[in-house]
């Protein structure tokens, strides 16, 4: 993993996996995955990151399954 950044303007967590050139992206609910021409993932964008983070920590503290979406 190369870099993780949080963008508070749009409440998104950006996880940079490598420096390869991005060709296209696909969105799955609150997750956008950017890919190379060959289909390798380059960048993950987690939208609504604050809510997701709170849900993850709540699930850990209360020993519950993490539910996305």
N, CA, C and O atoms as a DFTB+ gen file, in Angstrom:
276 C
 N C O
     1  1       0.860      -1.169       0.000
     2  2       0.000       0.000       0.000
     3  2       0.906       1.231       0.000
     4  3       1.863       1.324       0.768
     5  1       0.578       2.151      -0.867
     6  2       1.412       3.343      -1.017
     7  2       1.038       4.475      -0.091
     8  3       1.884       5.014       0.622
     9  1      -0.243       4.837      -0.103
    10  2      -0.646       6.033       0.632
    11  2      -2.130       5.959       0.980
    12  3      -2.935       5.424       0.218
    13  1      -2.474       6.503       2.138
    14  2      -3.876       6.632       2.539
    15  2      -4.103       8.094       2.887
    16  3      -3.355       8.677       3.672
    17  1      -5.149       8.689       2.296
    18  2      -5.479      10.092       2.570
    19  2      -6.977      10.194       2.841
    20  3      -7.776       9.394       2.354
    21  1      -7.328      11.196       3.624
    22  2      -8.742      11.490       3.877
    23  2      -9.051      12.864       3.309
    24  3      -8.332      13.826       3.578
    25  1     -10.117      12.960       2.522
    26  2     -10.555      14.232       1.958
    27  2     -11.828      14.647       2.685
    28  3     -12.899      14.091       2.442
    29  1     -11.706      15.624       3.573
    30  2     -12.857      16.050       4.381
    31  2     -13.896      16.818       3.558
    32  3     -15.066      16.873       3.935
    33  1     -13.473      17.411       2.437
    34  2     -14.429      18.143       1.595
    35  2     -15.531      17.245       1.068
    36  3     -16.681      17.667       0.952
    37  1     -15.182      16.005       0.748
    38  2     -16.168      15.067       0.187
    39  2     -16.362      13.837       1.071
    40  3     -17.063      12.903       0.681
    41  1     -15.746      13.823       2.263
    42  2     -15.827      12.707       3.209
    43  2     -15.470      11.391       2.526
    44  3     -16.252      10.440       2.530
    45  1     -14.275      11.355       1.940
    46  2     -13.824      10.155       1.239
    47  2     -12.435       9.748       1.721
    48  3     -11.561      10.587       1.940
    49  1     -12.259       8.450       1.879
    50  2     -10.969       7.882       2.215
    51  2     -10.359       7.376       0.912
    52  3     -10.986       6.595       0.195
    53  1      -9.139       7.816       0.603
    54  2      -8.467       7.433      -0.635
    55  2      -7.310       6.511      -0.292
    56  3      -6.411       6.886       0.461
    57  1      -7.333       5.308      -0.843
    58  2      -6.278       4.329      -0.593
    59  2      -5.550       4.091      -1.911
    60  3      -6.068       3.441      -2.819
    61  1      -4.338       4.631      -1.995
    62  2      -3.527       4.502      -3.200
    63  2      -2.717       3.209      -3.093
    64  3      -1.903       3.050      -2.184
    65  1      -2.948       2.298      -4.023
    66  2      -2.297       0.995      -3.979
    67  2      -0.962       0.974      -4.713
    68  3      -0.047       0.245      -4.332
    69  1      -0.858       1.785      -5.777
    70  2       0.375       1.848      -6.565
    71  2       0.346       3.096      -7.442
    72  3      -0.600       3.881      -7.382
    73  1       1.376       3.274      -8.250
    74  2       1.495       4.456      -9.109
    75  2       1.144       4.187     -10.564
    76  3       1.449       5.005     -11.432
    77  1       0.519       3.074     -10.841
    78  2       0.193       2.725     -12.225
    79  2      -0.842       3.691     -12.787
    80  3      -1.636       4.244     -12.026
    81  1      -0.854       3.907     -14.095
    82  2      -1.827       4.828     -14.692
    83  2      -3.250       4.274     -14.622
    84  3      -3.484       3.089     -14.858
    85  1      -4.185       5.150     -14.296
    86  2      -5.602       4.764     -14.185
    87  2      -6.256       4.873     -15.554
    88  3      -6.080       5.863     -16.263
    89  1      -7.005       3.851     -15.912
    90  2      -7.703       3.826     -17.196
    91  2      -9.214       3.981     -17.026
    92  3      -9.860       4.669     -17.816
    93  1      -9.774       3.346     -16.004
    94  2     -11.224       3.410     -15.795
    95  2     -11.542       3.136     -14.330
    96  3     -10.676       2.720     -13.559
    97  1     -12.799       3.377     -13.958
    98  2     -13.247       3.158     -12.572
    99  2     -14.621       2.510     -12.582
   100  3     -15.401       2.670     -13.521
   101  1     -14.896       1.774     -11.511
   102  2     -16.213       1.174     -11.305
   103  2     -16.676       1.521      -9.904
   104  3     -15.877       1.539      -8.968
   105  1     -17.965       1.797      -9.757
   106  2     -18.518       2.131      -8.443
   107  2     -19.426       1.016      -7.969
   108  3     -20.274       0.524      -8.713
   109  1     -19.236       0.624      -6.709
   110  2     -20.050      -0.376      -6.039
   111  2     -20.556       0.270      -4.753
   112  3     -19.860       0.274      -3.738
   113  1     -21.766       0.813      -4.802
   114  2     -22.341       1.563      -3.682
   115  2     -21.385       2.673      -3.261
   116  3     -21.160       3.603      -4.035
   117  1     -20.814       2.606      -2.058
   118  2     -19.946       3.671      -1.540
   119  2     -18.463       3.408      -1.767
   120  3     -17.618       3.991      -1.088
   121  1     -18.146       2.539      -2.713
   122  2     -16.759       2.218      -3.020
   123  2     -16.520       2.413      -4.514
   124  3     -17.242       1.863      -5.345
   125  1     -15.501       3.201      -4.847
   126  2     -15.096       3.382      -6.239
   127  2     -13.692       2.786      -6.369
   128  3     -12.781       3.138      -5.621
   129  1     -13.541       1.876      -7.338
   130  2     -12.246       1.251      -7.584
   131  2     -11.747       1.720      -8.943
   132  3     -12.440       1.585      -9.952
   133  1     -10.540       2.270      -8.958
   134  2      -9.903       2.728     -10.191
   135  2      -8.917       1.645     -10.644
   136  3      -8.148       1.113      -9.843
   137  1      -8.957       1.330     -11.938
   138  2      -8.169       0.232     -12.491
   139  2      -7.237       0.695     -13.610
   140  3      -7.444       1.744     -14.221
   141  1      -6.206      -0.115     -13.862
   142  2      -5.363       0.072     -15.037
   143  2      -6.084      -0.516     -16.247
   144  3      -7.139      -1.136     -16.111
   145  1      -5.509      -0.318     -17.420
   146  2      -6.050      -0.894     -18.646
   147  2      -6.124      -2.423     -18.546
   148  3      -6.996      -3.051     -19.145
   149  1      -5.199      -3.008     -17.784
   150  2      -5.126      -4.461     -17.624
   151  2      -6.056      -4.983     -16.536
   152  3      -6.143      -6.192     -16.324
   153  1      -6.758      -4.077     -15.839
   154  2      -7.696      -4.491     -14.801
   155  2      -7.108      -4.601     -13.406
   156  3      -7.738      -5.174     -12.518
   157  1      -5.912      -4.062     -13.194
   158  2      -5.313      -4.081     -11.856
   159  2      -5.820      -2.886     -11.052
   160  3      -5.865      -1.776     -11.581
   161  1      -6.202      -3.080      -9.794
   162  2      -6.662      -1.953      -8.980
   163  2      -5.510      -1.011      -8.640
   164  3      -4.410      -1.444      -8.299
   165  1      -5.791       0.291      -8.743
   166  2      -4.785       1.322      -8.477
   167  2      -5.172       2.172      -7.267
   168  3      -4.333       2.477      -6.420
   169  1      -6.447       2.549      -7.196
   170  2      -6.921       3.471      -6.167
   171  2      -8.303       3.048      -5.692
   172  3      -9.171       2.714      -6.498
   173  1      -8.502       3.065      -4.377
   174  2      -9.812       2.803      -3.789
   175  2     -10.319       4.100      -3.182
   176  3      -9.587       4.777      -2.460
   177  1     -11.562       4.449      -3.470
   178  2     -12.204       5.607      -2.850
   179  2     -13.373       5.099      -2.021
   180  3     -14.304       4.494      -2.554
   181  1     -13.324       5.343      -0.733
   182  2     -14.415       4.949       0.155
   183  2     -15.214       6.208       0.463
   184  3     -14.738       7.095       1.172
   185  1     -16.427       6.286      -0.070
   186  2     -17.295       7.445       0.144
   187  2     -18.027       7.296       1.470
   188  3     -18.329       6.176       1.883
   189  1     -18.318       8.401       2.143
   190  2     -18.981       8.336       3.446
   191  2     -18.075       7.700       4.484
   192  3     -18.519       6.884       5.293
   193  1     -16.811       8.075       4.458
   194  2     -15.791       7.431       5.293
   195  2     -16.026       7.602       6.791
   196  3     -15.744       6.687       7.564
   197  1     -16.535       8.752       7.209
   198  2     -16.773       8.957       8.654
   199  2     -17.785       7.957       9.189
   200  3     -17.556       7.327      10.222
   201  1     -18.892       7.811       8.495
   202  2     -19.939       6.885       8.935
   203  2     -19.415       5.448       8.924
   204  3     -19.679       4.682       9.850
   205  1     -18.678       5.088       7.883
   206  2     -18.126       3.738       7.798
   207  2     -17.164       3.486       8.951
   208  3     -17.212       2.428       9.578
   209  1     -16.290       4.449       9.235
   210  2     -15.325       4.296      10.331
   211  2     -16.039       4.107      11.664
   212  3     -15.667       3.244      12.459
   213  1     -17.058       4.912      11.902
   214  2     -17.824       4.774      13.150
   215  2     -18.490       3.412      13.236
   216  3     -18.506       2.796      14.302
   217  1     -19.040       2.935      12.125
   218  2     -19.678       1.612      12.108
   219  2     -18.667       0.501      12.387
   220  3     -18.971      -0.455      13.101
   221  1     -17.468       0.630      11.825
   222  2     -16.429      -0.380      12.046
   223  2     -16.020      -0.403      13.512
   224  3     -15.958      -1.472      14.119
   225  1     -15.739       0.765      14.091
   226  2     -15.321       0.806      15.494
   227  2     -16.443       0.332      16.423
   228  3     -16.175      -0.363      17.404
   229  1     -17.683       0.695      16.131
   230  2     -18.814       0.235      16.932
   231  2     -18.924      -1.288      16.874
   232  3     -19.177      -1.937      17.889
   233  1     -18.736      -1.845      15.697
   234  2     -18.806      -3.298      15.536
   235  2     -17.687      -3.999      16.296
   236  3     -17.902      -5.058      16.887
   237  1     -16.489      -3.407      16.282
   238  2     -15.368      -4.003      17.009
   239  2     -15.622      -3.955      18.513
   240  3     -15.449      -4.956      19.208
   241  1     -16.028      -2.804      19.005
   242  2     -16.262      -2.632      20.453
   243  2     -17.385      -3.552      20.930
   244  3     -17.301      -4.131      22.013
   245  1     -18.419      -3.681      20.130
   246  2     -19.586      -4.474      20.533
   247  2     -19.564      -5.885      19.978
   248  3     -20.556      -6.608      20.072
   249  1     -18.423      -6.286      19.391
   250  2     -18.231      -7.643      18.894
   251  2     -19.349      -8.063      17.925
   252  3     -19.921      -9.146      18.045
   253  1     -19.643      -7.170      16.959
   254  2     -20.668      -7.452      15.960
   255  2     -20.054      -7.455      14.574
   256  3     -18.953      -6.949      14.356
   257  1     -20.789      -8.035      13.648
   258  2     -20.366      -8.049      12.248
   259  2     -20.425      -6.655      11.661
   260  3     -21.360      -5.903      11.933
   261  1     -19.434      -6.305      10.857
   262  2     -19.432      -5.011      10.177
   263  2     -20.342      -5.099       8.965
   264  3     -20.207      -6.002       8.139
   265  1     -21.277      -4.147       8.862
   266  2     -22.224      -4.110       7.749
   267  2     -21.930      -2.892       6.891
   268  3     -21.933      -1.765       7.387
   269  1     -21.679      -3.108       5.621
   270  2     -21.393      -2.021       4.685
   271  2     -22.646      -1.671       3.929
   272  3     -23.512      -2.514       3.695
   273  1     -22.733      -0.372       3.537
   274  2     -23.850       0.062       2.686
   275  2     -25.002       0.647       3.436
   276  3     -25.996       1.046       2.828
